[in-house]
Amino acid sequence: MAGGGNFIARVVSYVANELIVNGLANSHAFQRFAVRTSKKIENISKMAAENKERVAQQMEEISKNMDSFKKQ
């Protein structure tokens, strides 16, 4: 009997998932939200990569300055 309940739960879950996915796929508001969110995440990732590069360059300069300071 437990197996039958599991099957019904899976069917209900599948149907609900299909309704939700189709509803969101056809929603212009959700599509705008998804595009805006994607662009914001893309911009944040780009800024993070630029900042990472900038910090790496600064650390390299500090390291060079420390080496030259030690040699004096």
C-alpha positions, 0 to 999 in steps of 0.5 A: 500500500505504501508503494501506491501512495509514493506513486500518487505523490510522484504524479502530483509532484510532476503535475505541480512541477509542470504547471509551475514551470509552464506558468513561469515560462509564459509569464512576462513579468518572470521573464523580465525578472530573470533577465534583470537578475542574470544581467546583475549577476553578470555585472557583479561577477565581472566587477569581482574578477576586475577587483581580484585582478587589481588586488593581485597586482597590488599584492605583487607590487607590495611583494616587490617593494618588500623584497627591495626593502629587505635588500637595503 
